[in-house]
Amino acid sequence: MAFLKKNYYYFLIFFVFLFLSVVFFYENCSFDVIWNYGFSHAIRIGKVPYRDFNIISTPLYPFIMSIGLFIKDDIFTFMLEHSLLVTFLFYLLIKQFKAKGLILAPIFAFFLFLPFNATYNFFAFFLIVLLFYLEKNASNDYLIGFILGLLIITKQTIGLSVLFFSFLGLRNLPKIGKRLLTASLPCLCLLIYLLITKSLSSFLDLCFLGLLDFGTKNHTTSFTFLTFLAILLFLVLVIKIYKEKNNLLNYYILGSFSFLIPIIDLYHFGLFLGLFSLLFLEKIPLPSSYIGKLSLVLLSLICLINLLIVPEKFTQFTFFNKNHFHYYGLKETDKKTLTKVLNKYQSYQSKNVYMLDPLAMFYDITTNHNITYFDVLLTGNYGYHGTTKMLKKVKNMHKTYFFLNKDKSKNQSTDQFDTKITKYIINNTKKCDHILNYDIYYKE
């Protein structure tokens, strides 16, 4: 009982965030979140990352998030696990900055709650905050090195960047040696797993060679206000490092700038800004309790504004109540549309059938269909010259049905969806059926 009284606010954070994620900003629980749930679901059913399905980051997050799915494989379990991570994140922030750490809540809420999304990017953010905590408490170099290794096997681009710049700021060879030693342990475990599962070549193709495709084909196409802000924050950070050469935390944030490469959008910018703000929290000349209360007021105002601007998001709210998505929140109109397409797709399950759509993962999980490279059909997400490989795969497929979203399939979209593959199917196979906004093609 004493423990509950002392830590009741962490239980409150857990339940409030779970409620907000399931009921309030449920629209964020799509695409990236469903893809990440799908990766963990695929691991739970025995699929091997890289070999059986495409993921372009190192795999620690989907493995961790698959643990709860062995008890109950449902997206609500996935959100429960994520809410625990969010709670632990605020535990670390409050331990470091007291109530000032709550300022992260309105910062993330201002970016439409997107940085809170249950993805490997959030877990990378969490590990960097943990590294902040360990550095500020002068923790053991071996422990810090091990967490750096976990960051690398969470998202290689961020982990390697943070490792490099933190060592650059450390400038102490014995300490670097200790950290490098334990950082190599998680990487060694990953290498052993890849060798045992015979997925090493696929891993190298997707997570390293494929970045050449991803970087050239997915990037900010124009100079936006966010681009300007990113450059401004980078310059401020460089000046801060020049003035505080021995402040290792500055170098961690410099390494975290890789969140914005190659895509600068609300989601990735919000993550970087959240970390950037940690450098200044202790310098805010206001009482910690005042900042904490102000943070809660700002969070409430943002939620209220959201409620007033988009009331139908809540008046039409319902749960999907289907296999693996029982407590998945959505609008009633969307539920009717998804159900019709899902029923049609399910009627083809006795045949060789694939859904080619940004929501393919959603349909395949719900119907217990295999998770494959077609579930995340995004340019740059299937290795070096990946589109060519996927086209070759389609050309070699026979007696196969393809569900194509008409809005996404014909014209090059702005959300990475690879229309070169869908155009090939349209031009080289026979349309045989349709349902709502989906055309169904058959390849002899």
NUKEGU-50280 format. One record per residue (C-alpha): residue number from 1; z, y, x. Coordinates in Angstrom, 3 decimals. Last residue first. Example, Ala and Ser with C-alpha at 12.3 -4.5 7.8 and 13.67 -1.06 7.14 Angstrom:
BEGIN
num:2	up:7.140	north:-1.060	east:13.670
num:1	up:7.800	north:-4.500	east:12.300
END
This chain:
BEGIN
num:444	up:-64.693	north:-16.648	east:-2.283
num:443	up:-62.760	north:-13.367	east:-2.250
num:442	up:-61.417	north:-12.258	east:-5.626
num:441	up:-60.490	north:-8.699	east:-6.513
num:440	up:-57.882	north:-7.385	east:-8.945
num:439	up:-57.897	north:-3.703	east:-9.869
num:438	up:-54.564	north:-1.979	east:-10.409
num:437	up:-53.842	north:1.219	east:-12.343
num:436	up:-53.092	north:-0.546	east:-15.646
num:435	up:-53.947	north:-4.215	east:-15.105
num:434	up:-57.329	north:-5.380	east:-13.837
num:433	up:-59.510	north:-8.448	east:-13.452
num:432	up:-62.374	north:-10.013	east:-11.522
num:431	up:-63.614	north:-7.455	east:-9.003
num:430	up:-65.731	north:-9.298	east:-6.483
num:429	up:-65.364	north:-9.020	east:-2.717
num:428	up:-67.108	north:-7.147	east:0.088
num:427	up:-67.073	north:-3.470	east:-0.839
num:426	up:-63.692	north:-3.348	east:-2.568
num:425	up:-62.109	north:-5.615	east:0.066
num:424	up:-63.465	north:-3.462	east:2.906
num:423	up:-62.216	north:-0.337	east:1.173
num:422	up:-58.732	north:-1.893	east:0.940
num:421	up:-58.674	north:-2.531	east:4.693
num:420	up:-59.915	north:0.902	east:5.680
num:419	up:-57.456	north:2.355	east:3.171
num:418	up:-54.477	north:1.923	east:5.485
num:417	up:-51.539	north:3.648	east:3.778
num:416	up:-50.257	north:6.206	east:6.319
num:415	up:-48.916	north:8.607	east:3.649
num:414	up:-51.703	north:11.207	east:3.557
num:413	up:-54.208	north:8.992	east:1.783
num:412	up:-57.737	north:8.069	east:2.873
num:411	up:-59.667	north:7.597	east:-0.340
num:410	up:-60.532	north:4.338	east:-2.077
num:409	up:-57.414	north:2.182	east:-2.158
num:408	up:-54.469	north:4.417	east:-2.946
num:407	up:-55.283	north:5.625	east:-6.458
num:406	up:-56.862	north:2.298	east:-7.448
num:405	up:-53.838	north:0.217	east:-6.386
num:404	up:-55.349	north:-3.060	east:-5.233
num:403	up:-54.227	north:-6.576	east:-6.193
num:402	up:-56.049	north:-9.090	east:-3.980
num:401	up:-56.936	north:-12.664	east:-4.907
num:400	up:-57.856	north:-15.308	east:-2.323
num:399	up:-60.230	north:-18.256	east:-2.367
num:398	up:-61.041	north:-17.454	east:1.263
num:397	up:-59.433	north:-15.459	east:4.088
num:396	up:-61.252	north:-15.133	east:7.426
num:395	up:-62.604	north:-11.665	east:6.638
num:394	up:-59.104	north:-10.562	east:5.647
num:393	up:-57.670	north:-11.575	east:9.042
num:392	up:-60.539	north:-9.838	east:10.851
num:391	up:-59.798	north:-6.679	east:8.887
num:390	up:-56.133	north:-6.999	east:9.852
num:389	up:-57.003	north:-7.292	east:13.530
num:388	up:-59.309	north:-4.269	east:13.394
num:387	up:-56.585	north:-2.280	east:11.644
num:386	up:-54.122	north:-3.317	east:14.336
num:385	up:-56.018	north:-1.930	east:17.299
num:384	up:-52.687	north:-2.380	east:19.100
num:383	up:-50.060	north:-3.718	east:16.730
num:382	up:-49.523	north:-4.030	east:12.999
num:381	up:-47.864	north:-0.820	east:11.846
num:380	up:-50.311	north:1.754	east:13.205
num:379	up:-51.865	north:2.465	east:9.806
num:378	up:-49.582	north:1.200	east:7.069
num:377	up:-49.962	north:-1.990	east:5.050
num:376	up:-46.272	north:-2.862	east:4.949
num:375	up:-46.313	north:-5.935	east:2.694
num:374	up:-49.688	north:-7.162	east:3.976
num:373	up:-48.205	north:-8.360	east:7.283
num:372	up:-46.289	north:-10.988	east:5.314
num:371	up:-43.234	north:-11.524	east:3.096
num:370	up:-43.830	north:-14.702	east:1.083
num:369	up:-43.480	north:-14.393	east:-2.696
num:368	up:-40.089	north:-14.663	east:-4.333
num:367	up:-41.521	north:-12.749	east:-7.349
num:366	up:-39.111	north:-9.821	east:-6.995
num:365	up:-39.447	north:-9.796	east:-3.197
num:364	up:-43.242	north:-9.796	east:-3.375
num:363	up:-43.426	north:-7.018	east:-5.964
num:362	up:-41.072	north:-4.687	east:-4.059
num:361	up:-42.740	north:-5.428	east:-0.710
num:360	up:-46.136	north:-4.568	east:-2.212
num:359	up:-44.890	north:-1.139	east:-3.326
num:358	up:-47.121	north:0.771	east:-0.864
num:357	up:-50.008	north:-1.345	east:-2.264
num:356	up:-52.079	north:-4.323	east:-1.259
num:355	up:-50.562	north:-7.193	east:-3.283
num:354	up:-51.686	north:-10.603	east:-2.093
num:353	up:-52.655	north:-13.774	east:-3.962
num:352	up:-53.433	north:-17.417	east:-3.129
num:351	up:-52.978	north:-18.944	east:-6.568
num:350	up:-49.949	north:-20.305	east:-8.430
num:349	up:-48.467	north:-16.806	east:-8.163
num:348	up:-51.291	north:-15.281	east:-10.229
num:347	up:-49.214	north:-14.921	east:-13.428
num:346	up:-46.540	north:-13.249	east:-11.318
num:345	up:-48.908	north:-10.399	east:-10.502
num:344	up:-49.565	north:-9.835	east:-14.198
num:343	up:-45.861	north:-9.890	east:-15.006
num:342	up:-45.137	north:-7.506	east:-12.128
num:341	up:-47.839	north:-5.076	east:-13.242
num:340	up:-46.367	north:-4.924	east:-16.747
num:339	up:-42.795	north:-4.713	east:-15.429
num:338	up:-43.648	north:-1.902	east:-13.019
num:337	up:-45.135	north:0.213	east:-15.808
num:336	up:-42.237	north:-0.376	east:-18.222
num:335	up:-39.649	north:0.325	east:-15.498
num:334	up:-41.462	north:3.512	east:-14.489
num:333	up:-41.161	north:4.833	east:-18.058
num:332	up:-37.436	north:3.960	east:-18.165
num:331	up:-36.818	north:5.852	east:-14.931
num:330	up:-35.372	north:3.963	east:-11.959
num:329	up:-32.131	north:2.506	east:-10.595
num:328	up:-32.053	north:-0.950	east:-8.955
num:327	up:-28.997	north:-2.758	east:-10.224
num:326	up:-30.689	north:-6.102	east:-10.904
num:325	up:-33.302	north:-5.800	east:-8.161
num:324	up:-33.266	north:-9.238	east:-6.480
num:323	up:-34.793	north:-10.802	east:-9.660
num:322	up:-35.044	north:-8.189	east:-12.401
num:321	up:-32.553	north:-5.820	east:-14.030
num:320	up:-34.600	north:-2.662	east:-13.429
num:319	up:-31.632	north:-0.416	east:-14.195
num:318	up:-32.021	north:2.691	east:-16.363
num:317	up:-32.259	north:6.464	east:-16.038
num:316	up:-34.429	north:8.348	east:-18.521
num:315	up:-31.872	north:11.140	east:-19.150
num:314	up:-31.063	north:11.165	east:-15.440
num:313	up:-34.423	north:11.834	east:-13.813
num:312	up:-35.326	north:13.697	east:-16.990
num:311	up:-32.893	north:16.442	east:-15.924
num:310	up:-34.935	north:17.370	east:-12.819
num:309	up:-34.059	north:20.999	east:-12.025
num:308	up:-30.606	north:21.004	east:-13.649
num:307	up:-29.429	north:17.724	east:-12.112
num:306	up:-30.759	north:18.651	east:-8.675
num:305	up:-28.998	north:22.004	east:-8.921
num:304	up:-25.769	north:20.179	east:-9.799
num:303	up:-26.118	north:17.777	east:-6.856
num:302	up:-26.746	north:20.679	east:-4.462
num:301	up:-23.762	north:22.540	east:-5.912
num:300	up:-21.483	north:19.504	east:-5.520
num:299	up:-22.514	north:19.071	east:-1.864
num:298	up:-21.910	north:22.773	east:-1.215
num:297	up:-18.434	north:22.571	east:-2.773
num:296	up:-17.596	north:19.436	east:-0.756
num:295	up:-18.717	north:21.114	east:2.474
num:294	up:-16.702	north:24.246	east:1.664
num:293	up:-13.585	north:22.100	east:1.218
num:292	up:-14.109	north:20.494	east:4.630
num:291	up:-14.920	north:23.809	east:6.304
num:290	up:-11.689	north:25.303	east:4.903
num:289	up:-9.643	north:22.290	east:6.018
num:288	up:-11.017	north:22.631	east:9.569
num:287	up:-9.972	north:26.259	east:9.812
num:286	up:-12.791	north:28.646	east:10.756
num:285	up:-14.127	north:29.794	east:14.123
num:284	up:-16.954	north:27.176	east:14.232
num:283	up:-16.946	north:26.086	east:17.890
num:282	up:-15.798	north:22.535	east:17.161
num:281	up:-18.810	north:21.962	east:14.945
num:280	up:-21.363	north:23.268	east:17.458
num:279	up:-22.668	north:20.191	east:19.285
num:278	up:-22.410	north:18.117	east:16.110
num:277	up:-25.071	north:20.323	east:14.491
num:276	up:-27.780	north:18.791	east:16.703
num:275	up:-26.970	north:15.326	east:15.362
num:274	up:-27.460	north:16.393	east:11.733
num:273	up:-30.502	north:18.456	east:12.711
num:272	up:-32.101	north:15.351	east:14.222
num:271	up:-31.560	north:13.283	east:11.088
num:270	up:-32.741	north:16.104	east:8.809
num:269	up:-35.905	north:16.524	east:10.898
num:268	up:-36.724	north:12.826	east:10.480
num:267	up:-36.479	north:12.895	east:6.685
num:266	up:-37.843	north:16.374	east:6.041
num:265	up:-40.941	north:15.706	east:8.168
num:264	up:-41.882	north:15.883	east:11.843
num:263	up:-43.725	north:12.660	east:12.698
num:262	up:-44.625	north:11.675	east:16.298
num:261	up:-41.947	north:12.034	east:17.578
num:260	up:-39.207	north:13.781	east:15.597
num:259	up:-36.497	north:11.124	east:16.062
num:258	up:-37.388	north:11.359	east:19.779
num:257	up:-35.296	north:14.557	east:19.803
num:256	up:-32.379	north:12.123	east:20.071
num:255	up:-32.767	north:12.067	east:23.850
num:254	up:-32.028	north:15.795	east:23.918
num:253	up:-29.063	north:15.151	east:21.625
num:252	up:-27.622	north:12.640	east:24.081
num:251	up:-28.292	north:15.075	east:26.912
num:250	up:-26.219	north:17.774	east:25.234
num:249	up:-23.371	north:15.259	east:24.849
num:248	up:-23.219	north:14.883	east:28.654
num:247	up:-21.893	north:18.403	east:29.128
num:246	up:-22.198	north:18.774	east:32.906
num:245	up:-25.216	north:21.074	east:32.927
num:244	up:-23.659	north:23.449	east:30.408
num:243	up:-25.701	north:26.664	east:30.786
num:242	up:-29.027	north:24.936	east:31.494
num:241	up:-28.217	north:22.270	east:28.887
num:240	up:-27.582	north:24.971	east:26.289
num:239	up:-30.860	north:26.683	east:27.165
num:238	up:-32.735	north:23.373	east:26.730
num:237	up:-30.958	north:22.768	east:23.399
num:236	up:-31.848	north:26.221	east:22.092
num:235	up:-35.471	north:25.563	east:23.106
num:234	up:-35.475	north:22.217	east:21.262
num:233	up:-33.923	north:23.827	east:18.184
num:232	up:-36.713	north:26.425	east:18.120
num:231	up:-39.426	north:23.800	east:18.604
num:230	up:-38.019	north:21.773	east:15.700
num:229	up:-37.740	north:24.899	east:13.542
num:228	up:-41.408	north:25.773	east:14.160
num:227	up:-42.480	north:22.210	east:13.365
num:226	up:-40.377	north:22.344	east:10.196
num:225	up:-42.177	north:25.547	east:9.179
num:224	up:-45.461	north:23.690	east:9.550
num:223	up:-48.104	north:23.507	east:12.275
num:222	up:-50.587	north:20.972	east:10.997
num:221	up:-51.373	north:17.256	east:11.241
num:220	up:-47.845	north:16.060	east:11.968
num:219	up:-48.425	north:12.601	east:13.330
num:218	up:-49.635	north:9.149	east:12.400
num:217	up:-52.970	north:8.005	east:13.872
num:216	up:-52.458	north:8.732	east:17.573
num:215	up:-48.793	north:7.783	east:17.762
num:214	up:-49.084	north:4.679	east:15.600
num:213	up:-52.072	north:3.289	east:17.476
num:212	up:-50.443	north:3.773	east:20.875
num:211	up:-47.167	north:2.572	east:19.360
num:210	up:-48.912	north:-0.756	east:18.761
num:209	up:-48.657	north:-1.602	east:22.467
num:208	up:-44.879	north:-1.228	east:22.352
num:207	up:-43.178	north:-2.495	east:19.199
num:206	up:-46.018	north:-4.357	east:17.473
num:205	up:-47.833	north:-5.900	east:20.461
num:204	up:-44.708	north:-6.553	east:22.494
num:203	up:-43.048	north:-8.212	east:19.496
num:202	up:-46.134	north:-10.303	east:18.726
num:201	up:-46.196	north:-11.531	east:22.335
num:200	up:-42.481	north:-12.356	east:22.217
num:199	up:-42.587	north:-14.215	east:18.887
num:198	up:-42.231	north:-17.810	east:20.066
num:197	up:-38.974	north:-18.180	east:18.100
num:196	up:-37.044	north:-19.330	east:21.190
num:195	up:-38.730	north:-16.722	east:23.415
num:194	up:-38.061	north:-13.883	east:20.984
num:193	up:-34.426	north:-14.951	east:20.589
num:192	up:-33.959	north:-15.089	east:24.373
num:191	up:-35.490	north:-11.615	east:24.733
num:190	up:-33.194	north:-10.227	east:22.014
num:189	up:-30.145	north:-11.657	east:23.783
num:188	up:-31.347	north:-10.100	east:27.057
num:187	up:-31.714	north:-6.724	east:25.351
num:186	up:-28.181	north:-7.021	east:23.962
num:185	up:-26.943	north:-7.745	east:27.537
num:184	up:-29.037	north:-5.119	east:29.369
num:183	up:-26.877	north:-2.251	east:28.126
num:182	up:-23.921	north:-4.048	east:29.751
num:181	up:-25.386	north:-3.773	east:33.256
num:180	up:-26.958	north:-0.356	east:32.710
num:179	up:-23.582	north:1.078	east:31.771
num:178	up:-21.890	north:-0.264	east:34.890
num:177	up:-24.762	north:0.882	east:37.141
num:176	up:-24.821	north:4.351	east:35.564
num:175	up:-21.086	north:4.688	east:36.251
num:174	up:-21.609	north:3.700	east:39.920
num:173	up:-24.678	north:5.989	east:40.205
num:172	up:-23.135	north:9.149	east:38.779
num:171	up:-25.675	north:11.721	east:37.602
num:170	up:-24.417	north:11.519	east:33.986
num:169	up:-26.944	north:14.003	east:32.595
num:168	up:-29.973	north:12.006	east:33.725
num:167	up:-28.214	north:8.811	east:32.649
num:166	up:-27.816	north:10.286	east:29.161
num:165	up:-31.470	north:11.359	east:29.236
num:164	up:-32.759	north:7.873	east:30.027
num:163	up:-30.482	north:5.949	east:27.651
num:162	up:-31.181	north:8.375	east:24.789
num:161	up:-34.942	north:7.951	east:25.302
num:160	up:-34.694	north:4.178	east:25.617
num:159	up:-32.653	north:3.929	east:22.411
num:158	up:-34.805	north:6.357	east:20.421
num:157	up:-38.106	north:4.618	east:21.184
num:156	up:-36.576	north:1.130	east:21.037
num:155	up:-35.013	north:1.382	east:17.620
num:154	up:-32.094	north:-0.942	east:16.895
num:153	up:-32.457	north:-3.096	east:20.037
num:152	up:-32.228	north:0.049	east:22.171
num:151	up:-29.237	north:1.353	east:20.207
num:150	up:-27.427	north:-1.964	east:20.739
num:149	up:-28.017	north:-1.556	east:24.484
num:148	up:-26.561	north:1.951	east:24.373
num:147	up:-23.569	north:0.433	east:22.568
num:146	up:-23.166	north:-2.059	east:25.469
num:145	up:-23.390	north:0.748	east:28.029
num:144	up:-20.638	north:2.673	east:26.262
num:143	up:-18.447	north:-0.439	east:26.321
num:142	up:-19.092	north:-1.044	east:30.036
num:141	up:-18.397	north:2.606	east:30.813
num:140	up:-14.934	north:2.354	east:29.207
num:139	up:-14.110	north:5.194	east:26.864
num:138	up:-13.584	north:8.814	east:27.821
num:137	up:-12.557	north:9.740	east:24.247
num:136	up:-15.326	north:12.322	east:23.927
num:135	up:-17.810	north:9.794	east:25.328
num:134	up:-16.746	north:7.080	east:22.880
num:133	up:-16.975	north:9.390	east:19.871
num:132	up:-20.392	north:10.729	east:20.872
num:131	up:-21.543	north:7.128	east:21.415
num:130	up:-20.417	north:6.331	east:17.850
num:129	up:-22.423	north:9.330	east:16.619
num:128	up:-25.417	north:7.882	east:18.500
num:127	up:-24.803	north:4.488	east:16.870
num:126	up:-24.800	north:6.034	east:13.385
num:125	up:-28.080	north:7.877	east:14.007
num:124	up:-29.654	north:4.592	east:15.151
num:123	up:-28.315	north:3.002	east:11.943
num:122	up:-29.881	north:5.822	east:9.938
num:121	up:-33.232	north:5.259	east:11.643
num:120	up:-32.946	north:1.499	east:10.983
num:119	up:-33.108	north:2.330	east:7.284
num:118	up:-30.770	north:2.790	east:4.312
num:117	up:-31.640	north:6.376	east:3.439
num:116	up:-28.884	north:8.944	east:4.134
num:115	up:-31.391	north:11.158	east:5.980
num:114	up:-33.299	north:11.485	east:2.673
num:113	up:-30.456	north:13.112	east:0.704
num:112	up:-32.983	north:15.711	east:-0.516
num:111	up:-32.847	north:17.475	east:2.876
num:110	up:-30.063	north:19.719	east:1.566
num:109	up:-28.062	north:16.552	east:0.861
num:108	up:-28.172	north:15.649	east:4.564
num:107	up:-26.722	north:19.024	east:5.543
num:106	up:-24.356	north:18.936	east:2.549
num:105	up:-22.820	north:15.610	east:3.770
num:104	up:-22.869	north:16.440	east:7.506
num:103	up:-20.370	north:19.254	east:6.907
num:102	up:-17.778	north:16.504	east:6.301
num:101	up:-17.131	north:16.393	east:10.040
num:100	up:-15.329	north:19.730	east:9.758
num:99	up:-12.525	north:17.812	east:8.028
num:98	up:-11.344	north:16.465	east:11.400
num:97	up:-13.984	north:16.898	east:14.149
num:96	up:-13.775	north:13.697	east:16.170
num:95	up:-11.775	north:11.358	east:13.919
num:94	up:-13.441	north:12.937	east:10.874
num:93	up:-16.903	north:12.206	east:12.325
num:92	up:-16.036	north:8.610	east:13.245
num:91	up:-14.601	north:7.906	east:9.777
num:90	up:-17.621	north:9.676	east:8.285
num:89	up:-19.893	north:7.139	east:9.990
num:88	up:-17.605	north:4.278	east:8.920
num:87	up:-18.082	north:5.347	east:5.304
num:86	up:-21.860	north:5.593	east:5.752
num:85	up:-21.903	north:2.105	east:7.282
num:84	up:-19.865	north:0.725	east:4.365
num:83	up:-22.287	north:2.400	east:1.958
num:82	up:-25.138	north:0.611	east:3.734
num:81	up:-23.509	north:-2.756	east:3.128
num:80	up:-23.050	north:-1.972	east:-0.549
num:79	up:-26.649	north:-0.728	east:-0.721
num:78	up:-27.937	north:-4.072	east:0.626
num:77	up:-25.721	north:-5.909	east:-1.842
num:76	up:-27.304	north:-3.785	east:-4.597
num:75	up:-30.736	north:-4.733	east:-3.225
num:74	up:-29.971	north:-8.336	east:-4.107
num:73	up:-29.653	north:-11.515	east:-2.073
num:72	up:-26.035	north:-12.396	east:-2.801
num:71	up:-23.888	north:-14.218	east:-0.222
num:70	up:-26.619	north:-14.768	east:2.376
num:69	up:-27.699	north:-11.210	east:1.566
num:68	up:-24.471	north:-9.902	east:3.065
num:67	up:-25.583	north:-10.938	east:6.553
num:66	up:-29.175	north:-9.667	east:6.198
num:65	up:-28.065	north:-6.096	east:6.932
num:64	up:-27.051	north:-7.021	east:10.477
num:63	up:-30.378	north:-8.777	east:11.135
num:62	up:-32.372	north:-5.947	east:9.551
num:61	up:-30.567	north:-3.410	east:11.793
num:60	up:-30.851	north:-5.323	east:15.085
num:59	up:-34.646	north:-5.830	east:14.927
num:58	up:-36.438	north:-3.618	east:17.483
num:57	up:-38.831	north:-1.347	east:15.668
num:56	up:-42.423	north:-1.823	east:14.519
num:55	up:-41.845	north:-4.429	east:11.812
num:54	up:-44.629	north:-6.749	east:10.754
num:53	up:-44.031	north:-10.095	east:9.127
num:52	up:-44.251	north:-13.745	east:10.190
num:51	up:-44.397	north:-13.481	east:14.003
num:50	up:-42.998	north:-9.948	east:14.372
num:49	up:-39.726	north:-10.840	east:12.604
num:48	up:-39.214	north:-14.564	east:11.891
num:47	up:-38.896	north:-15.704	east:8.268
num:46	up:-35.971	north:-17.907	east:7.286
num:45	up:-35.182	north:-16.765	east:3.741
num:44	up:-32.454	north:-14.402	east:4.996
num:43	up:-34.781	north:-12.967	east:7.641
num:42	up:-37.291	north:-12.089	east:4.907
num:41	up:-34.547	north:-10.450	east:2.838
num:40	up:-33.531	north:-8.341	east:5.854
num:39	up:-37.127	north:-7.180	east:6.341
num:38	up:-37.499	north:-6.614	east:2.591
num:37	up:-34.386	north:-4.432	east:2.492
num:36	up:-35.992	north:-2.337	east:5.232
num:35	up:-39.251	north:-2.149	east:3.267
num:34	up:-37.316	north:-1.293	east:0.111
num:33	up:-35.561	north:1.560	east:1.919
num:32	up:-38.745	north:2.855	east:3.551
num:31	up:-40.789	north:2.619	east:0.289
num:30	up:-38.237	north:3.214	east:-2.430
num:29	up:-34.526	north:3.886	east:-2.774
num:28	up:-35.010	north:7.645	east:-2.402
num:27	up:-35.595	north:7.809	east:-6.163
num:26	up:-32.012	north:6.553	east:-6.612
num:25	up:-30.639	north:9.941	east:-5.600
num:24	up:-28.025	north:10.010	east:-8.384
num:23	up:-27.440	north:6.502	east:-9.751
num:22	up:-27.494	north:3.922	east:-6.938
num:21	up:-27.178	north:6.242	east:-3.919
num:20	up:-24.740	north:8.643	east:-5.602
num:19	up:-22.513	north:5.844	east:-6.919
num:18	up:-22.412	north:4.084	east:-3.549
num:17	up:-21.670	north:7.413	east:-1.855
num:16	up:-18.797	north:8.151	east:-4.207
num:15	up:-17.397	north:4.604	east:-3.866
num:14	up:-17.398	north:4.618	east:-0.065
num:13	up:-16.219	north:8.224	east:0.335
num:12	up:-13.310	north:7.526	east:-2.039
num:11	up:-12.336	north:4.412	east:-0.072
num:10	up:-12.397	north:6.613	east:3.010
num:9	up:-10.278	north:9.229	east:1.208
num:8	up:-7.639	north:6.593	east:0.368
num:7	up:-6.885	north:6.008	east:4.034
num:6	up:-3.154	north:6.793	east:4.314
num:5	up:-2.339	north:5.808	east:0.741
num:4	up:-4.285	north:2.587	east:1.053
num:3	up:-2.599	north:1.660	east:4.349
num:2	up:0.825	north:2.365	east:2.867
num:1	up:0.000	north:0.000	east:0.000
END
